[in-house]
Amino acid sequence: MNREQTQTIGFIGGGQMAEALIKGIQSAGLASPEQIMVVEPDSPRCDYLRKNYAVRIAPDSTALAAGSRILILAVKPQIMDKVLAQYRGSVTGNHLVISIAAGITIDALSAGLGDEVRIIRVMPNTPALVLAGASALAPNTRVTAEDLVAAKAIFSAIGTCVEVSEPLLDAVTGLSGSGPGYVFAFIEAMVDGGVLAGLPRPIAEQLVLQTVLGTAKLALESGEHPAVLRGRVTSPGGTTITGLRVLEESGFRGAVMAAVQAATERSRELGR
């Protein structure tokens, strides 16, 4: 996606996830600062974004829609109906609308903006704040191949991005959307385990964080199945297999799978 294809990207909302996307877009060279516009009701937040990213602040919804061809809905789901009502008269079939609001379906977005609008729904996660996110997107039937290329470029700039059908976004929410919470809980438990074993907490935290980061990096870069990598660090009668036995006896893997399934079901409930 080059700048000519992108034209201006308009952000409806300027919160943390919008900031992550702005940072990623600029870092990847997908758009220059003057090609990014933001509508945000909080004046100090507008000043912050203007100062740190040199983006343009649009005065209102009409100006943002008129000056943008890609609109990114980065607002809380609770106020989505109000926001869609503001933009209904300004957004047309010439716009690509990308929503990162959890639980708001494509049908709901189409009902609010109009059936002719090209819409992509995306589920990112919070590591996007450090450009290491995992995002999944689902388009409506009006979205073009060029639209998908543009959207994937934007979300690949903050991590990795895959395309799924919309019904699978609930599973994405349960897995990668909620996943950072599971990993943080695991990190916290690992640190406490180190403290229980006698390590000072700051040292335990440093070791655990690097272990989690390094393990994920090894799995990504090696391309090998996690079971293969696990086998390589599991010596007969050694410390790792002893620890793994305790995890198995405690139902660790089953608990993780149940957590993903429960979060997926909750996502479905919230979307109804």
C-alpha positions as CSV (number, residue, x, y, z in Angstrom):
1,M,0.0,0.0,0.0
2,N,1.6,3.2,-1.1
3,R,0.6,6.8,-0.2
4,E,-1.3,7.3,-3.4
5,Q,-3.4,4.3,-2.6
6,T,-3.8,5.3,1.1
7,Q,-4.8,8.9,0.6
8,T,-5.8,10.2,4.0
9,I,-6.5,7.9,6.9
10,G,-9.1,9.3,9.3
11,F,-9.2,8.1,12.9
12,I,-12.6,8.3,14.7
13,G,-11.2,8.3,18.3
14,G,-7.6,9.0,19.4
15,G,-7.1,6.6,22.3
16,Q,-4.2,4.1,22.9
17,M,-5.1,1.7,20.1
18,A,-5.5,4.6,17.6
19,E,-2.1,5.8,18.7
20,A,-0.5,2.4,18.2
21,L,-1.9,2.3,14.7
22,I,-0.7,5.8,14.0
23,K,2.8,4.9,15.2
24,G,2.8,1.7,13.1
25,I,1.5,3.4,10.0
26,Q,4.2,6.1,10.2
27,S,7.0,3.7,11.1
28,A,6.1,1.5,8.1
29,G,5.9,4.6,5.8
30,L,2.3,3.8,4.8
31,A,1.2,7.4,5.3
32,S,2.9,10.7,6.2
33,P,1.7,12.7,9.2
34,E,-0.2,15.1,7.0
35,Q,-2.1,12.2,5.5
36,I,-3.5,11.2,9.0
37,M,-6.5,13.0,10.5
38,V,-8.0,12.4,13.9
39,V,-11.3,13.4,15.5
40,E,-11.1,13.2,19.3
41,P,-13.3,15.0,21.9
42,D,-10.5,15.3,24.5
43,S,-8.5,18.4,23.8
44,P,-5.3,17.4,25.8
45,R,-5.3,14.1,23.9
46,C,-5.5,16.0,20.6
47,D,-2.6,18.2,21.6
48,Y,-0.6,15.1,22.6
49,L,-1.2,13.4,19.2
50,R,-0.4,16.6,17.3
51,K,2.8,17.1,19.2
52,N,4.1,13.5,19.1
53,Y,2.9,12.4,15.6
54,A,2.3,15.7,13.8
55,V,-1.2,14.4,12.7
56,R,-4.0,16.8,11.7
57,I,-6.9,17.2,14.0
58,A,-10.2,17.4,12.2
59,P,-12.8,19.9,13.6
60,D,-15.7,17.5,13.2
61,S,-17.1,14.3,11.6
62,T,-18.0,16.0,8.4
63,A,-14.5,17.3,7.8
64,L,-12.9,14.0,8.7
65,A,-15.2,12.0,6.3
66,A,-14.7,14.6,3.5
67,G,-10.9,14.4,3.8
68,S,-10.4,10.7,4.3
69,R,-10.9,7.6,2.2
70,I,-10.1,5.1,5.0
71,L,-11.9,5.7,8.3
72,I,-10.8,3.7,11.3
73,L,-13.5,3.4,14.0
74,A,-11.4,3.4,17.3
75,V,-14.1,4.1,19.8
76,K,-15.6,2.2,22.7
77,P,-18.5,-0.2,21.8
78,Q,-20.7,1.5,24.3
79,I,-20.8,4.7,22.3
80,M,-20.8,3.2,18.8
81,D,-24.5,3.9,18.1
82,K,-24.0,7.6,18.7
83,V,-20.9,7.7,16.6
84,L,-22.5,5.9,13.7
85,A,-25.4,8.3,13.8
86,Q,-22.9,11.2,13.5
87,Y,-21.2,9.7,10.4
88,R,-24.2,8.2,8.6
89,G,-24.7,11.2,6.3
90,S,-21.0,11.7,5.6
91,V,-19.8,8.2,4.9
92,T,-20.5,6.8,1.5
93,G,-19.6,3.8,-0.7
94,N,-16.3,5.6,-1.5
95,H,-15.1,5.1,2.0
96,L,-13.5,2.0,3.5
97,V,-14.5,1.8,7.1
98,I,-12.4,-0.3,9.5
99,S,-13.8,-1.0,13.0
100,I,-11.7,-2.2,15.9
101,A,-14.6,-2.1,18.3
102,A,-15.1,-5.4,20.0
103,G,-18.5,-7.1,19.6
104,I,-19.9,-4.7,17.1
105,T,-20.9,-6.8,14.1
106,I,-20.6,-5.9,10.4
107,D,-24.4,-6.0,10.2
108,A,-24.7,-3.5,13.0
109,L,-22.1,-1.2,11.4
110,S,-23.9,-1.5,8.0
111,A,-27.2,-0.6,9.7
112,G,-25.7,2.4,11.2
113,L,-23.7,3.7,8.2
114,G,-25.6,2.4,5.2
115,D,-25.5,-0.8,3.2
116,E,-23.3,0.7,0.5
117,V,-20.3,1.2,2.8
118,R,-17.3,-1.1,2.5
119,I,-16.6,-2.4,6.0
120,I,-13.8,-4.4,7.6
121,R,-14.1,-5.5,11.2
122,V,-10.8,-6.1,13.0
123,M,-9.9,-7.7,16.3
124,P,-6.4,-6.5,17.5
125,N,-4.9,-7.1,20.9
126,T,-3.0,-4.9,23.4
127,P,0.6,-5.8,22.4
128,A,-0.2,-3.6,19.4
129,L,0.8,-0.8,21.7
130,V,4.4,-1.9,21.3
131,L,3.9,-2.9,17.6
132,A,3.8,-6.6,18.5
133,G,0.1,-7.2,18.2
134,A,-1.9,-10.0,16.7
135,S,-4.9,-8.9,14.6
136,A,-7.6,-10.8,12.6
137,L,-9.9,-9.1,10.1
138,A,-13.1,-9.9,8.4
139,P,-14.6,-8.0,5.4
140,N,-18.1,-7.5,4.2
141,T,-19.0,-8.4,0.6
142,R,-18.4,-4.9,-0.7
143,V,-14.8,-4.8,0.3
144,T,-12.4,-5.0,-2.7
145,A,-9.0,-6.8,-3.0
146,E,-7.3,-3.4,-2.8
147,D,-9.2,-2.7,0.4
148,L,-7.9,-5.9,1.9
149,V,-4.3,-5.1,0.9
150,A,-4.6,-1.7,2.5
151,A,-6.1,-3.0,5.7
152,K,-3.6,-5.9,6.0
153,A,-0.7,-3.4,5.5
154,I,-2.1,-1.2,8.3
155,F,-2.5,-4.0,10.8
156,S,0.7,-5.7,9.8
157,A,2.5,-2.5,10.8
158,I,1.5,-3.2,14.4
159,G,2.3,-6.9,14.4
160,T,0.9,-9.8,12.5
161,C,-2.5,-9.9,10.7
162,V,-4.6,-12.7,9.4
163,E,-8.0,-12.8,7.6
164,V,-10.9,-14.9,8.9
165,S,-14.6,-15.1,8.4
166,E,-16.6,-12.9,10.7
167,P,-18.1,-15.8,12.8
168,L,-14.5,-16.8,13.8
169,L,-13.8,-13.4,15.3
170,D,-15.3,-14.6,18.5
171,A,-12.7,-17.3,18.7
172,V,-10.0,-14.7,17.8
173,T,-11.3,-12.7,20.8
174,G,-11.1,-15.7,23.1
175,L,-7.6,-16.6,21.9
176,S,-5.5,-13.6,21.0
177,G,-7.8,-10.8,22.1
178,S,-8.0,-12.1,25.6
179,G,-4.7,-14.0,25.4
180,P,-2.5,-11.3,26.9
181,G,-4.5,-11.6,30.1
182,Y,-3.7,-15.3,30.3
183,V,0.0,-14.7,29.5
184,F,0.2,-12.0,32.2
185,A,-1.4,-14.4,34.7
186,F,1.2,-17.0,33.7
187,I,4.0,-14.5,34.0
188,E,2.8,-13.5,37.5
189,A,2.6,-17.1,38.6
190,M,6.1,-17.9,37.3
191,V,7.5,-14.9,39.2
192,D,5.8,-16.0,42.4
193,G,7.2,-19.5,41.8
194,G,10.7,-18.0,41.6
195,V,10.1,-16.1,44.8
196,L,8.9,-19.3,46.4
197,A,12.1,-21.0,45.3
198,G,14.2,-18.3,47.0
199,L,14.9,-15.7,44.2
200,P,14.5,-12.0,44.9
201,R,11.4,-10.7,43.2
202,P,13.2,-8.2,40.8
203,I,15.5,-11.0,39.6
204,A,12.6,-13.4,39.2
205,E,10.7,-10.8,37.2
206,Q,13.7,-10.1,34.9
207,L,14.3,-13.8,34.3
208,V,10.7,-14.7,33.6
209,L,10.0,-11.8,31.2
210,Q,13.1,-12.7,29.2
211,T,12.2,-16.4,29.3
212,V,8.7,-15.7,27.9
213,L,10.0,-13.3,25.3
214,G,12.8,-15.6,24.2
215,T,10.6,-18.7,24.1
216,A,8.0,-16.9,21.8
217,K,10.8,-15.6,19.6
218,L,12.4,-19.1,19.3
219,A,9.0,-20.6,18.4
220,L,8.3,-17.9,15.8
221,E,11.7,-18.0,14.2
222,S,12.3,-21.7,14.2
223,G,9.0,-22.5,12.7
224,E,9.0,-25.8,14.5
225,H,6.0,-27.3,16.4
226,P,6.0,-26.3,20.1
227,A,5.9,-30.0,21.1
228,V,9.2,-30.5,19.2
229,L,10.8,-27.5,20.9
230,R,9.5,-28.7,24.3
231,G,11.0,-32.1,23.7
232,R,14.4,-30.6,23.2
233,V,14.5,-29.0,26.7
234,T,13.0,-32.1,28.4
235,S,15.8,-34.4,29.5
236,P,15.0,-37.9,30.9
237,G,14.5,-37.7,34.6
238,G,15.4,-34.0,34.6
239,T,14.0,-30.8,36.1
240,T,11.8,-29.8,33.1
241,I,9.9,-33.1,32.9
242,T,9.4,-33.0,36.7
243,G,7.9,-29.5,36.4
244,L,5.8,-30.5,33.4
245,R,4.4,-33.5,35.3
246,V,3.1,-31.1,38.0
247,L,1.4,-28.9,35.3
248,E,-0.2,-32.0,33.8
249,E,-1.4,-33.2,37.2
250,S,-2.9,-29.8,37.8
251,G,-4.8,-29.8,34.5
252,F,-2.8,-26.9,33.1
253,R,-3.4,-27.5,29.4
254,G,-7.1,-28.3,29.9
255,A,-7.5,-25.1,32.0
256,V,-6.0,-23.0,29.2
257,M,-8.2,-24.6,26.5
258,A,-11.2,-24.1,28.8
259,A,-10.3,-20.4,29.3
260,V,-10.1,-19.8,25.5
261,Q,-13.4,-21.5,25.0
262,A,-15.1,-19.6,27.9
263,A,-13.8,-16.3,26.5
264,T,-15.0,-17.2,23.0
265,E,-18.5,-17.9,24.4
266,R,-18.6,-14.7,26.3
267,S,-17.6,-12.8,23.1
268,R,-20.6,-14.4,21.3
269,E,-22.9,-13.4,24.2
270,L,-21.7,-9.8,24.1
271,G,-22.2,-9.6,20.3
272,R,-25.8,-10.7,20.4
